[in-house]
């Protein structure tokens, strides 16, 4: 689901860039209705990209919260293993830092 949202967001951003470039070319000296239509199209693409970015951000936050809950559950269910893992990581970091 997250990959599909990322791809959709990237496609929307590419569309916004392409529409913006077309708008710049078209509105260089043109104040006609075509330029107004192009501006509206750019605005719609930008709004869609913003909406998709917001959805992607919400999905990422939900995924991070789920990972946090899973970690919390694991630590509460296996406190001694969690302490052992933390001690091992601390020892490894201490060794790496002392080598400098």
C-alpha atoms as an extended CHARMM CRD file, in Angstrom:
* protein
*
       100  EXT
         1         1  UNK       CA              0.0000000000        0.0000000000        0.0000000000  PROA      1               0.0000000000
         2         2  UNK       CA              2.7880000000        2.4100000000        0.9090000000  PROA      2               0.0000000000
         3         3  UNK       CA              4.6800000000        1.7170000000       -2.3290000000  PROA      3               0.0000000000
         4         4  UNK       CA              1.5650000000        2.4130000000       -4.3880000000  PROA      4               0.0000000000
         5         5  UNK       CA              1.0950000000        5.7160000000       -2.5810000000  PROA      5               0.0000000000
         6         6  UNK       CA              4.7360000000        6.6550000000       -3.1670000000  PROA      6               0.0000000000
         7         7  UNK       CA              4.4410000000        5.8840000000       -6.8690000000  PROA      7               0.0000000000
         8         8  UNK       CA              1.2050000000        7.8620000000       -7.1230000000  PROA      8               0.0000000000
         9         9  UNK       CA              2.8300000000       10.8050000000       -5.3320000000  PROA      9               0.0000000000
        10        10  UNK       CA              5.8560000000       10.7260000000       -7.6210000000  PROA      10              0.0000000000
        11        11  UNK       CA              3.6240000000       10.6110000000      -10.6810000000  PROA      11              0.0000000000
        12        12  UNK       CA              1.6330000000       13.5590000000       -9.3610000000  PROA      12              0.0000000000
        13        13  UNK       CA              4.7840000000       15.5520000000       -8.6870000000  PROA      13              0.0000000000
        14        14  UNK       CA              6.0740000000       14.8290000000      -12.1960000000  PROA      14              0.0000000000
        15        15  UNK       CA              2.7310000000       15.9680000000      -13.5480000000  PROA      15              0.0000000000
        16        16  UNK       CA              2.9190000000       19.1840000000      -11.5290000000  PROA      16              0.0000000000
        17        17  UNK       CA              6.3930000000       19.9270000000      -12.8390000000  PROA      17              0.0000000000
        18        18  UNK       CA              5.3830000000       19.2140000000      -16.4310000000  PROA      18              0.0000000000
        19        19  UNK       CA              2.2650000000       21.3650000000      -16.0950000000  PROA      19              0.0000000000
        20        20  UNK       CA              4.2530000000       24.1780000000      -14.4930000000  PROA      20              0.0000000000
        21        21  UNK       CA              6.7750000000       24.1090000000      -17.3370000000  PROA      21              0.0000000000
        22        22  UNK       CA              3.9470000000       24.2050000000      -19.8780000000  PROA      22              0.0000000000
        23        23  UNK       CA              2.3620000000       27.0740000000      -17.9750000000  PROA      23              0.0000000000
        24        24  UNK       CA              5.5680000000       29.0660000000      -18.0480000000  PROA      24              0.0000000000
        25        25  UNK       CA              5.9470000000       28.5180000000      -21.7750000000  PROA      25              0.0000000000
        26        26  UNK       CA              2.3030000000       29.3280000000      -22.4940000000  PROA      26              0.0000000000
        27        27  UNK       CA              2.0330000000       32.3740000000      -20.2790000000  PROA      27              0.0000000000
        28        28  UNK       CA              5.2170000000       34.0370000000      -21.4740000000  PROA      28              0.0000000000
        29        29  UNK       CA              3.1270000000       36.5700000000      -23.3730000000  PROA      29              0.0000000000
        30        30  UNK       CA             -0.3260000000       35.0440000000      -23.4380000000  PROA      30              0.0000000000
        31        31  UNK       CA             -3.1860000000       36.1450000000      -21.2270000000  PROA      31              0.0000000000
        32        32  UNK       CA             -5.8190000000       34.1690000000      -23.1220000000  PROA      32              0.0000000000
        33        33  UNK       CA             -8.2920000000       31.6050000000      -21.8880000000  PROA      33              0.0000000000
        34        34  UNK       CA             -5.8350000000       28.8000000000      -22.7060000000  PROA      34              0.0000000000
        35        35  UNK       CA             -3.3800000000       30.1980000000      -20.1670000000  PROA      35              0.0000000000
        36        36  UNK       CA             -6.1640000000       30.3720000000      -17.5890000000  PROA      36              0.0000000000
        37        37  UNK       CA             -7.0910000000       26.7490000000      -18.2570000000  PROA      37              0.0000000000
        38        38  UNK       CA             -3.4720000000       25.7250000000      -17.8910000000  PROA      38              0.0000000000
        39        39  UNK       CA             -3.1950000000       27.5810000000      -14.5830000000  PROA      39              0.0000000000
        40        40  UNK       CA             -6.3020000000       25.7580000000      -13.3330000000  PROA      40              0.0000000000
        41        41  UNK       CA             -4.7990000000       22.4210000000      -14.4140000000  PROA      41              0.0000000000
        42        42  UNK       CA             -1.5590000000       23.1990000000      -12.5580000000  PROA      42              0.0000000000
        43        43  UNK       CA             -3.5190000000       24.1370000000       -9.4320000000  PROA      43              0.0000000000
        44        44  UNK       CA             -5.5280000000       20.8940000000       -9.6050000000  PROA      44              0.0000000000
        45        45  UNK       CA             -2.3280000000       18.8500000000      -10.0060000000  PROA      45              0.0000000000
        46        46  UNK       CA             -0.7440000000       20.6400000000       -7.0690000000  PROA      46              0.0000000000
        47        47  UNK       CA             -3.8150000000       20.0590000000       -4.8900000000  PROA      47              0.0000000000
        48        48  UNK       CA             -3.8160000000       16.3430000000       -5.7900000000  PROA      48              0.0000000000
        49        49  UNK       CA             -0.1050000000       16.0580000000       -4.9910000000  PROA      49              0.0000000000
        50        50  UNK       CA             -0.6050000000       17.7590000000       -1.6210000000  PROA      50              0.0000000000
        51        51  UNK       CA             -3.4850000000       15.4330000000       -0.7800000000  PROA      51              0.0000000000
        52        52  UNK       CA             -1.4340000000       12.3610000000       -1.7180000000  PROA      52              0.0000000000
        53        53  UNK       CA              1.5330000000       13.6080000000        0.2890000000  PROA      53              0.0000000000
        54        54  UNK       CA             -0.7200000000       14.0190000000        3.3030000000  PROA      54              0.0000000000
        55        55  UNK       CA             -2.0210000000       10.4490000000        2.8860000000  PROA      55              0.0000000000
        56        56  UNK       CA              1.5360000000        9.1450000000        2.5600000000  PROA      56              0.0000000000
        57        57  UNK       CA              2.5540000000       10.9930000000        5.7130000000  PROA      57              0.0000000000
        58        58  UNK       CA             -0.4010000000        9.5520000000        7.6370000000  PROA      58              0.0000000000
        59        59  UNK       CA              0.4800000000        6.0380000000        6.4730000000  PROA      59              0.0000000000
        60        60  UNK       CA              4.1100000000        6.4920000000        7.5540000000  PROA      60              0.0000000000
        61        61  UNK       CA              3.0300000000        7.7660000000       10.9860000000  PROA      61              0.0000000000
        62        62  UNK       CA              0.6460000000        4.8240000000       11.4140000000  PROA      62              0.0000000000
        63        63  UNK       CA              3.4030000000        2.3880000000       10.4500000000  PROA      63              0.0000000000
        64        64  UNK       CA              5.8410000000        3.9940000000       12.9220000000  PROA      64              0.0000000000
        65        65  UNK       CA              3.2520000000        3.8380000000       15.7090000000  PROA      65              0.0000000000
        66        66  UNK       CA              2.6140000000        0.1560000000       14.9870000000  PROA      66              0.0000000000
        67        67  UNK       CA              6.3570000000       -0.5500000000       15.1390000000  PROA      67              0.0000000000
        68        68  UNK       CA              6.5560000000        1.2990000000       18.4590000000  PROA      68              0.0000000000
        69        69  UNK       CA              3.6590000000       -0.6880000000       19.8970000000  PROA      69              0.0000000000
        70        70  UNK       CA              5.2430000000       -3.9630000000       18.7350000000  PROA      70              0.0000000000
        71        71  UNK       CA              8.5510000000       -2.9990000000       20.3430000000  PROA      71              0.0000000000
        72        72  UNK       CA              6.8140000000       -2.0150000000       23.5710000000  PROA      72              0.0000000000
        73        73  UNK       CA              4.9470000000       -5.3190000000       23.6630000000  PROA      73              0.0000000000
        74        74  UNK       CA              8.1460000000       -7.2870000000       23.0300000000  PROA      74              0.0000000000
        75        75  UNK       CA             10.0240000000       -5.4650000000       25.7920000000  PROA      75              0.0000000000
        76        76  UNK       CA              7.2010000000       -6.0380000000       28.2700000000  PROA      76              0.0000000000
        77        77  UNK       CA              6.9030000000       -9.7050000000       27.3340000000  PROA      77              0.0000000000
        78        78  UNK       CA             10.6930000000      -10.3390000000       27.3060000000  PROA      78              0.0000000000
        79        79  UNK       CA             12.3570000000       -7.8590000000       29.6950000000  PROA      79              0.0000000000
        80        80  UNK       CA             15.5460000000       -9.8470000000       30.2550000000  PROA      80              0.0000000000
        81        81  UNK       CA             16.1070000000      -10.4160000000       26.5670000000  PROA      81              0.0000000000
        82        82  UNK       CA             15.5590000000       -6.7080000000       25.9390000000  PROA      82              0.0000000000
        83        83  UNK       CA             18.1070000000       -5.8400000000       28.6340000000  PROA      83              0.0000000000
        84        84  UNK       CA             20.5770000000       -8.3130000000       27.1010000000  PROA      84              0.0000000000
        85        85  UNK       CA             20.1020000000       -6.8480000000       23.6360000000  PROA      85              0.0000000000
        86        86  UNK       CA             20.5190000000       -3.3090000000       24.9520000000  PROA      86              0.0000000000
        87        87  UNK       CA             23.6750000000       -4.3160000000       26.8380000000  PROA      87              0.0000000000
        88        88  UNK       CA             25.0810000000       -5.9990000000       23.7210000000  PROA      88              0.0000000000
        89        89  UNK       CA             24.4060000000       -2.9560000000       21.5820000000  PROA      89              0.0000000000
        90        90  UNK       CA             25.9470000000       -0.7050000000       24.2320000000  PROA      90              0.0000000000
        91        91  UNK       CA             29.0330000000       -2.9120000000       24.4200000000  PROA      91              0.0000000000
        92        92  UNK       CA             29.3770000000       -2.9300000000       20.6380000000  PROA      92              0.0000000000
        93        93  UNK       CA             29.0650000000        0.8620000000       20.4610000000  PROA      93              0.0000000000
        94        94  UNK       CA             31.5850000000        1.2310000000       23.2910000000  PROA      94              0.0000000000
        95        95  UNK       CA             34.0950000000       -0.9370000000       21.4630000000  PROA      95              0.0000000000
        96        96  UNK       CA             33.5960000000        1.0000000000       18.2210000000  PROA      96              0.0000000000
        97        97  UNK       CA             33.9400000000        4.3780000000       19.9140000000  PROA      97              0.0000000000
        98        98  UNK       CA             37.0360000000        3.3500000000       21.8920000000  PROA      98              0.0000000000
        99        99  UNK       CA             38.8400000000        2.3040000000       18.6870000000  PROA      99              0.0000000000
       100       100  UNK       CA             38.8930000000        5.8890000000       17.4720000000  PROA      100             0.0000000000
